[in-house]
Amino acid sequence: MAEGREPRQEIEVAIVEPPEKVARRPRLEPGELVAVRKRVRYLDGEPFNINHSYFPLALVRDSEIMRPEDIARGVRTRF
């Protein structure tokens, strides 16, 4: 707890069809699924950061990215 504040986060992982805007960036094939990690960070019970990260399912299917928990070294180091 920094400065008496109480941080926490919630992480949700799902397999979805990506929104068109997301599918264009990694040049996914039509119908190709992605994993989405949705994270909400709270400070003193109030949300202060919302982040959705999308990954081609074929790349992350059997990885720690699929678990709804914090990745200590960060997801960027996974690739």
N, C-alpha and C positions, 0 to 999 in steps of 0.2 A: 504494500500500500504506500504509494508515494504521496507525501504531504497530506496524509489522512484521508485520501480518496480511495474509493473501492472500485477497482477495475474487474471486469469479467468479460467473457465472450461466449457466443453461441455459434456453433458451426453445423451446417446441414449440408449433406452431399446427396445429389440426385443425378439420375441419368435422364437426359431430356433431348428432344429435338431442338437444336439451337435456333434462336431468333435469326432471321435472315441477315441482319447486320453482323452477328457473331459468326455465322457460317462462312461469310465472304472472306474474312480475314485469313484464316488458315487454309482457305480454298478447299473446304470440305465437299465431299460428293453429296448430291441430293439424297436426303434420308439418313445420312451418317449421324450417329448419335454422339453426344458429348457428355462429359461429367461436369457438373457445375458445383462449385464449393461456394456456399453462401455463408458469409460471416458477418455477424453483428457484434460490434464492440460497444461495451457500456462503461460508463463512468458514473459512479454513484447512482446506479439504476437507470440512468438515462442513456439512450443510444447516441453515440457520437461519431461512429464510423460504420458504414455498410459497404461491403465489398462482395461482388460476385465474380468468380474466376472460372472461365470455361476452358476445358481441355479435351482434345479429341479422345474419345473413349478407347480407341485402339492403342494409344500411347500410355494410358494410365490405369487400364482395367485392373491389373494385379498389383497396384502400388499403394503406398500409404496415402496418396491423394484421395483415395476412395473412402478413407476412414474419417468420420466426423470428429476429428480431434486436431489439436494444434500440432504442427510439424515443426519441431524445434529448430531445424536448420533452414526452414523456409521452403516453399514449393518451387521457387526459382532455381534452387540448387539441384532439383530433381532432374533437370534436363541438361 
